[in-house]
Amino acid sequence: MTKKILKCPKCESNNVVPEAGFVTGYKYHCMDCHYRGVLILEVDYEEE
């Protein structure tokens, strides 16, 4: 089964949380490098 994970575009960490803007779109916050922005990477992850 394929699952989508979010990754930070700056440090490629998957420790990313949505911060604001649930109605008009998301703004994300990386807890590792403290990146804040709307650009985020969605990566397919294959579960066993």
PABAMI-590039 format. One record per atom (N, C-alpha, C, CB): residue number from 1; z, y, x; chain; atom name; residue in one letter. Coordinates in steps of 0.2 Angstrom, whole numbers, plus 2048, in hexadecimal, padded with zeros to 3 digits. Each point is the difference from the previous one (the first is absolute). Glycine has a CB too. Example, Ala and Ser with C-alpha at 12.3 -4.5 7.8 and 13.67 -1.06 7.14 Angstrom:
2
<atom nr="1" pz="827" py="7E4" px="842" kette="A" atom="N" rest="a"/>
<atom nr="1" pz="800" py="806" px="7FC" kette="A" atom="CA" rest="a"/>
<atom nr="1" pz="800" py="806" px="804" kette="A" atom="C" rest="a"/>
<atom nr="1" pz="806" py="7FA" px="7F7" kette="A" atom="CB" rest="a"/>
<atom nr="2" pz="7F6" py="80B" px="807" kette="A" atom="N" rest="s"/>
<atom nr="2" pz="801" py="806" px="804" kette="A" atom="CA" rest="s"/>
<atom nr="2" pz="803" py="805" px="7FC" kette="A" atom="C" rest="s"/>
<atom nr="2" pz="7F6" py="7FD" px="806" kette="A" atom="CB" rest="s"/>
END
This chain:
48
<atom nr="1" pz="800" py="7FA" px="804" kette="A" atom="N" rest="m"/>
<atom nr="1" pz="800" py="806" px="7FC" kette="A" atom="CA" rest="m"/>
<atom nr="1" pz="800" py="806" px="804" kette="A" atom="C" rest="m"/>
<atom nr="1" pz="806" py="7FA" px="7F7" kette="A" atom="CB" rest="m"/>
<atom nr="2" pz="7F6" py="80B" px="808" kette="A" atom="N" rest="t"/>
<atom nr="2" pz="7FF" py="806" px="804" kette="A" atom="CA" rest="t"/>
<atom nr="2" pz="805" py="806" px="7FD" kette="A" atom="C" rest="t"/>
<atom nr="2" pz="7F4" py="7FD" px="803" kette="A" atom="CB" rest="t"/>
<atom nr="3" pz="80F" py="806" px="801" kette="A" atom="N" rest="k"/>
<atom nr="3" pz="805" py="805" px="7FE" kette="A" atom="CA" rest="k"/>
<atom nr="3" pz="7FE" py="807" px="804" kette="A" atom="C" rest="k"/>
<atom nr="3" pz="809" py="7F7" px="7FE" kette="A" atom="CB" rest="k"/>
<atom nr="4" pz="7F8" py="80E" px="800" kette="A" atom="N" rest="k"/>
<atom nr="4" pz="7FF" py="807" px="803" kette="A" atom="CA" rest="k"/>
<atom nr="4" pz="806" py="802" px="803" kette="A" atom="C" rest="k"/>
<atom nr="4" pz="7F7" py="803" px="7F8" kette="A" atom="CB" rest="k"/>
<atom nr="5" pz="809" py="800" px="80E" kette="A" atom="N" rest="i"/>
<atom nr="5" pz="806" py="803" px="803" kette="A" atom="CA" rest="i"/>
<atom nr="5" pz="7FE" py="807" px="802" kette="A" atom="C" rest="i"/>
<atom nr="5" pz="805" py="7F5" px="804" kette="A" atom="CB" rest="i"/>
<atom nr="6" pz="7FF" py="80F" px="7FD" kette="A" atom="N" rest="l"/>
<atom nr="6" pz="7FF" py="807" px="802" kette="A" atom="CA" rest="l"/>
<atom nr="6" pz="802" py="801" px="807" kette="A" atom="C" rest="l"/>
<atom nr="6" pz="802" py="804" px="7F4" kette="A" atom="CB" rest="l"/>
<atom nr="7" pz="7FA" py="800" px="810" kette="A" atom="N" rest="k"/>
<atom nr="7" pz="801" py="801" px="807" kette="A" atom="CA" rest="k"/>
<atom nr="7" pz="7FF" py="807" px="801" kette="A" atom="C" rest="k"/>
<atom nr="7" pz="7FC" py="7F5" px="803" kette="A" atom="CB" rest="k"/>
<atom nr="8" pz="808" py="80E" px="802" kette="A" atom="N" rest="c"/>
<atom nr="8" pz="800" py="807" px="802" kette="A" atom="CA" rest="c"/>
<atom nr="8" pz="7F9" py="801" px="804" kette="A" atom="C" rest="c"/>
<atom nr="8" pz="80D" py="801" px="800" kette="A" atom="CB" rest="c"/>
<atom nr="9" pz="7F0" py="804" px="7FF" kette="A" atom="N" rest="p"/>
<atom nr="9" pz="7FA" py="801" px="804" kette="A" atom="CA" rest="p"/>
<atom nr="9" pz="801" py="803" px="807" kette="A" atom="C" rest="p"/>
<atom nr="9" pz="7FA" py="802" px="7F6" kette="A" atom="CB" rest="p"/>
<atom nr="10" pz="80C" py="800" px="80B" kette="A" atom="N" rest="k"/>
<atom nr="10" pz="802" py="803" px="807" kette="A" atom="CA" rest="k"/>
<atom nr="10" pz="803" py="7FA" px="805" kette="A" atom="C" rest="k"/>
<atom nr="10" pz="802" py="80B" px="7FA" kette="A" atom="CB" rest="k"/>
<atom nr="11" pz="802" py="7F1" px="803" kette="A" atom="N" rest="c"/>
<atom nr="11" pz="803" py="7FB" px="804" kette="A" atom="CA" rest="c"/>
<atom nr="11" pz="7FF" py="7F9" px="7FE" kette="A" atom="C" rest="c"/>
<atom nr="11" pz="809" py="808" px="803" kette="A" atom="CB" rest="c"/>
<atom nr="12" pz="7F4" py="7F7" px="7F8" kette="A" atom="N" rest="e"/>
<atom nr="12" pz="7FE" py="7FA" px="7FD" kette="A" atom="CA" rest="e"/>
<atom nr="12" pz="806" py="7FB" px="7FE" kette="A" atom="C" rest="e"/>
<atom nr="12" pz="7F6" py="801" px="806" kette="A" atom="CB" rest="e"/>
<atom nr="13" pz="810" py="802" px="7F8" kette="A" atom="N" rest="s"/>
<atom nr="13" pz="806" py="7FD" px="7FE" kette="A" atom="CA" rest="s"/>
<atom nr="13" pz="7FF" py="7FF" px="7F9" kette="A" atom="C" rest="s"/>
<atom nr="13" pz="807" py="805" px="808" kette="A" atom="CB" rest="s"/>
<atom nr="14" pz="7FC" py="7F5" px="7F5" kette="A" atom="N" rest="n"/>
<atom nr="14" pz="800" py="7FF" px="7F9" kette="A" atom="CA" rest="n"/>
<atom nr="14" pz="806" py="802" px="7FD" kette="A" atom="C" rest="n"/>
<atom nr="14" pz="7F8" py="7F7" px="802" kette="A" atom="CB" rest="n"/>
<atom nr="15" pz="80C" py="80D" px="801" kette="A" atom="N" rest="n"/>
<atom nr="15" pz="806" py="803" px="7FD" kette="A" atom="CA" rest="n"/>
<atom nr="15" pz="7FF" py="807" px="7FD" kette="A" atom="C" rest="n"/>
<atom nr="15" pz="807" py="7FA" px="809" kette="A" atom="CB" rest="n"/>
<atom nr="16" pz="7F5" py="805" px="7F2" kette="A" atom="N" rest="v"/>
<atom nr="16" pz="7FD" py="806" px="7FC" kette="A" atom="CA" rest="v"/>
<atom nr="16" pz="803" py="800" px="7F9" kette="A" atom="C" rest="v"/>
<atom nr="16" pz="7F6" py="801" px="807" kette="A" atom="CB" rest="v"/>
<atom nr="17" pz="80C" py="805" px="7F7" kette="A" atom="N" rest="v"/>
<atom nr="17" pz="803" py="801" px="7F9" kette="A" atom="CA" rest="v"/>
<atom nr="17" pz="7FC" py="805" px="7FC" kette="A" atom="C" rest="v"/>
<atom nr="17" pz="80B" py="7FB" px="804" kette="A" atom="CB" rest="v"/>
<atom nr="18" pz="7F4" py="805" px="7F6" kette="A" atom="N" rest="p"/>
<atom nr="18" pz="7FE" py="806" px="7FC" kette="A" atom="CA" rest="p"/>
<atom nr="18" pz="805" py="805" px="800" kette="A" atom="C" rest="p"/>
<atom nr="18" pz="7F8" py="7F9" px="7F9" kette="A" atom="CB" rest="p"/>
<atom nr="19" pz="806" py="80D" px="807" kette="A" atom="N" rest="e"/>
<atom nr="19" pz="805" py="806" px="801" kette="A" atom="CA" rest="e"/>
<atom nr="19" pz="800" py="804" px="7F9" kette="A" atom="C" rest="e"/>
<atom nr="19" pz="7FF" py="800" px="80D" kette="A" atom="CB" rest="e"/>
<atom nr="20" pz="7FB" py="802" px="7F1" kette="A" atom="N" rest="a"/>
<atom nr="20" pz="7FF" py="804" px="7FA" kette="A" atom="CA" rest="a"/>
<atom nr="20" pz="7F9" py="800" px="7FD" kette="A" atom="C" rest="a"/>
<atom nr="20" pz="808" py="808" px="806" kette="A" atom="CB" rest="a"/>
<atom nr="21" pz="7F8" py="7FB" px="7F4" kette="A" atom="N" rest="g"/>
<atom nr="21" pz="7F9" py="801" px="7FD" kette="A" atom="CA" rest="g"/>
<atom nr="21" pz="7FE" py="7FA" px="7FC" kette="A" atom="C" rest="g"/>
<atom nr="21" pz="7FD" py="807" px="809" kette="A" atom="CB" rest="g"/>
<atom nr="22" pz="807" py="7F6" px="7F3" kette="A" atom="N" rest="f"/>
<atom nr="22" pz="7FE" py="7FA" px="7FD" kette="A" atom="CA" rest="f"/>
<atom nr="22" pz="7FB" py="801" px="7FA" kette="A" atom="C" rest="f"/>
<atom nr="22" pz="80B" py="7FC" px="803" kette="A" atom="CB" rest="f"/>
<atom nr="23" pz="7F4" py="80A" px="7FB" kette="A" atom="N" rest="v"/>
<atom nr="23" pz="7FC" py="802" px="7FA" kette="A" atom="CA" rest="v"/>
<atom nr="23" pz="7F9" py="801" px="803" kette="A" atom="C" rest="v"/>
<atom nr="23" pz="809" py="804" px="7F9" kette="A" atom="CB" rest="v"/>
<atom nr="24" pz="7F7" py="800" px="80C" kette="A" atom="N" rest="t"/>
<atom nr="24" pz="7F9" py="803" px="803" kette="A" atom="CA" rest="t"/>
<atom nr="24" pz="7FE" py="7FC" px="806" kette="A" atom="C" rest="t"/>
<atom nr="24" pz="803" py="80B" px="7FC" kette="A" atom="CB" rest="t"/>
<atom nr="25" pz="801" py="7F0" px="806" kette="A" atom="N" rest="g"/>
<atom nr="25" pz="7FE" py="7FC" px="806" kette="A" atom="CA" rest="g"/>
<atom nr="25" pz="806" py="800" px="805" kette="A" atom="C" rest="g"/>
<atom nr="25" pz="7F4" py="804" px="7FF" kette="A" atom="CB" rest="g"/>
<atom nr="26" pz="80C" py="7F8" px="806" kette="A" atom="N" rest="y"/>
<atom nr="26" pz="806" py="7FE" px="804" kette="A" atom="CA" rest="y"/>
<atom nr="26" pz="800" py="804" px="806" kette="A" atom="C" rest="y"/>
<atom nr="26" pz="800" py="7F5" px="7FB" kette="A" atom="CB" rest="y"/>
<atom nr="27" pz="805" py="80D" px="808" kette="A" atom="N" rest="k"/>
<atom nr="27" pz="801" py="803" px="806" kette="A" atom="CA" rest="k"/>
<atom nr="27" pz="805" py="7FB" px="804" kette="A" atom="C" rest="k"/>
<atom nr="27" pz="7FF" py="80C" px="7FC" kette="A" atom="CB" rest="k"/>
<atom nr="28" pz="7FF" py="7F2" px="80A" kette="A" atom="N" rest="y"/>
<atom nr="28" pz="804" py="7FA" px="803" kette="A" atom="CA" rest="y"/>
<atom nr="28" pz="804" py="803" px="806" kette="A" atom="C" rest="y"/>
<atom nr="28" pz="7F7" py="7F8" px="7FC" kette="A" atom="CB" rest="y"/>
<atom nr="29" pz="80E" py="804" px="806" kette="A" atom="N" rest="h"/>
<atom nr="29" pz="805" py="802" px="805" kette="A" atom="CA" rest="h"/>
<atom nr="29" pz="801" py="7F9" px="804" kette="A" atom="C" rest="h"/>
<atom nr="29" pz="806" py="80A" px="7FA" kette="A" atom="CB" rest="h"/>
<atom nr="30" pz="7F8" py="7F7" px="80D" kette="A" atom="N" rest="c"/>
<atom nr="30" pz="801" py="7FA" px="804" kette="A" atom="CA" rest="c"/>
<atom nr="30" pz="807" py="801" px="803" kette="A" atom="C" rest="c"/>
<atom nr="30" pz="7F4" py="7FF" px="803" kette="A" atom="CB" rest="c"/>
<atom nr="31" pz="810" py="7FC" px="7FD" kette="A" atom="N" rest="m"/>
<atom nr="31" pz="807" py="800" px="802" kette="A" atom="CA" rest="m"/>
<atom nr="31" pz="801" py="7FF" px="807" kette="A" atom="C" rest="m"/>
<atom nr="31" pz="803" py="7FC" px="7F5" kette="A" atom="CB" rest="m"/>
<atom nr="32" pz="7F8" py="802" px="80F" kette="A" atom="N" rest="d"/>
<atom nr="32" pz="800" py="7FF" px="807" kette="A" atom="CA" rest="d"/>
<atom nr="32" pz="7FE" py="806" px="804" kette="A" atom="C" rest="d"/>
<atom nr="32" pz="7FD" py="7F4" px="7FE" kette="A" atom="CB" rest="d"/>
<atom nr="33" pz="7FD" py="80F" px="800" kette="A" atom="N" rest="c"/>
<atom nr="33" pz="7FD" py="806" px="804" kette="A" atom="CA" rest="c"/>
<atom nr="33" pz="801" py="806" px="7FC" kette="A" atom="C" rest="c"/>
<atom nr="33" pz="7F8" py="7F9" px="806" kette="A" atom="CB" rest="c"/>
<atom nr="34" pz="80B" py="807" px="7F4" kette="A" atom="N" rest="h"/>
<atom nr="34" pz="801" py="806" px="7FC" kette="A" atom="CA" rest="h"/>
<atom nr="34" pz="7F9" py="803" px="7FE" kette="A" atom="C" rest="h"/>
<atom nr="34" pz="80B" py="802" px="805" kette="A" atom="CB" rest="h"/>
<atom nr="35" pz="7F0" py="7FB" px="7FA" kette="A" atom="N" rest="y"/>
<atom nr="35" pz="7FA" py="802" px="7FE" kette="A" atom="CA" rest="y"/>
<atom nr="35" pz="800" py="802" px="7F8" kette="A" atom="C" rest="y"/>
<atom nr="35" pz="7F9" py="7FA" px="809" kette="A" atom="CB" rest="y"/>
<atom nr="36" pz="805" py="80B" px="7F5" kette="A" atom="N" rest="r"/>
<atom nr="36" pz="800" py="802" px="7F9" kette="A" atom="CA" rest="r"/>
<atom nr="36" pz="7F9" py="802" px="7FE" kette="A" atom="C" rest="r"/>
<atom nr="36" pz="80C" py="803" px="800" kette="A" atom="CB" rest="r"/>
<atom nr="37" pz="7F1" py="7FA" px="7FB" kette="A" atom="N" rest="g"/>
<atom nr="37" pz="7F9" py="802" px="7FE" kette="A" atom="CA" rest="g"/>
<atom nr="37" pz="7FE" py="7FB" px="7FA" kette="A" atom="C" rest="g"/>
<atom nr="37" pz="7FE" py="805" px="80B" kette="A" atom="CB" rest="g"/>
<atom nr="38" pz="7FC" py="7FD" px="7F3" kette="A" atom="N" rest="v"/>
<atom nr="38" pz="7FC" py="7FC" px="7FB" kette="A" atom="CA" rest="v"/>
<atom nr="38" pz="7FC" py="7FB" px="802" kette="A" atom="C" rest="v"/>
<atom nr="38" pz="800" py="80A" px="7F9" kette="A" atom="CB" rest="v"/>
<atom nr="39" pz="7FE" py="7F6" px="80E" kette="A" atom="N" rest="l"/>
<atom nr="39" pz="7FC" py="7FB" px="803" kette="A" atom="CA" rest="l"/>
<atom nr="39" pz="804" py="7FA" px="802" kette="A" atom="C" rest="l"/>
<atom nr="39" pz="7F8" py="809" px="804" kette="A" atom="CB" rest="l"/>
<atom nr="40" pz="806" py="7F1" px="7F9" kette="A" atom="N" rest="i"/>
<atom nr="40" pz="804" py="7FA" px="802" kette="A" atom="CA" rest="i"/>
<atom nr="40" pz="7FB" py="7FA" px="801" kette="A" atom="C" rest="i"/>
<atom nr="40" pz="80A" py="805" px="7F9" kette="A" atom="CB" rest="i"/>
<atom nr="41" pz="7F7" py="7F6" px="80B" kette="A" atom="N" rest="l"/>
<atom nr="41" pz="7FC" py="7FB" px="800" kette="A" atom="CA" rest="l"/>
<atom nr="41" pz="802" py="7FA" px="7FC" kette="A" atom="C" rest="l"/>
<atom nr="41" pz="7FE" py="803" px="80C" kette="A" atom="CB" rest="l"/>
<atom nr="42" pz="7FE" py="7FA" px="7F0" kette="A" atom="N" rest="e"/>
<atom nr="42" pz="801" py="7FA" px="7FC" kette="A" atom="CA" rest="e"/>
<atom nr="42" pz="7FD" py="7FA" px="803" kette="A" atom="C" rest="e"/>
<atom nr="42" pz="801" py="807" px="7F6" kette="A" atom="CB" rest="e"/>
<atom nr="43" pz="803" py="7F4" px="80C" kette="A" atom="N" rest="v"/>
<atom nr="43" pz="7FD" py="7FA" px="804" kette="A" atom="CA" rest="v"/>
<atom nr="43" pz="802" py="7FA" px="7FC" kette="A" atom="C" rest="v"/>
<atom nr="43" pz="802" py="806" px="80B" kette="A" atom="CB" rest="v"/>
<atom nr="44" pz="7F8" py="7F6" px="7F5" kette="A" atom="N" rest="d"/>
<atom nr="44" pz="801" py="7F9" px="7FC" kette="A" atom="CA" rest="d"/>
<atom nr="44" pz="804" py="7FC" px="805" kette="A" atom="C" rest="d"/>
<atom nr="44" pz="7F5" py="801" px="7FA" kette="A" atom="CB" rest="d"/>
<atom nr="45" pz="810" py="7FB" px="803" kette="A" atom="N" rest="y"/>
<atom nr="45" pz="805" py="7FC" px="803" kette="A" atom="CA" rest="y"/>
<atom nr="45" pz="7FF" py="7F9" px="7FC" kette="A" atom="C" rest="y"/>
<atom nr="45" pz="808" py="809" px="804" kette="A" atom="CB" rest="y"/>
<atom nr="46" pz="7F6" py="7F2" px="800" kette="A" atom="N" rest="e"/>
<atom nr="46" pz="800" py="7F9" px="7FD" kette="A" atom="CA" rest="e"/>
<atom nr="46" pz="806" py="7FC" px="800" kette="A" atom="C" rest="e"/>
<atom nr="46" pz="7F4" py="800" px="804" kette="A" atom="CB" rest="e"/>
<atom nr="47" pz="80F" py="7FF" px="7F6" kette="A" atom="N" rest="e"/>
<atom nr="47" pz="806" py="7FC" px="800" kette="A" atom="CA" rest="e"/>
<atom nr="47" pz="7FF" py="7F8" px="800" kette="A" atom="C" rest="e"/>
<atom nr="47" pz="805" py="80A" px="7F9" kette="A" atom="CB" rest="e"/>
<atom nr="48" pz="7FF" py="7F3" px="80A" kette="A" atom="N" rest="e"/>
<atom nr="48" pz="7FF" py="7F8" px="801" kette="A" atom="CA" rest="e"/>
<atom nr="48" pz="803" py="7FD" px="7FA" kette="A" atom="C" rest="e"/>
<atom nr="48" pz="801" py="801" px="80C" kette="A" atom="CB" rest="e"/>
END
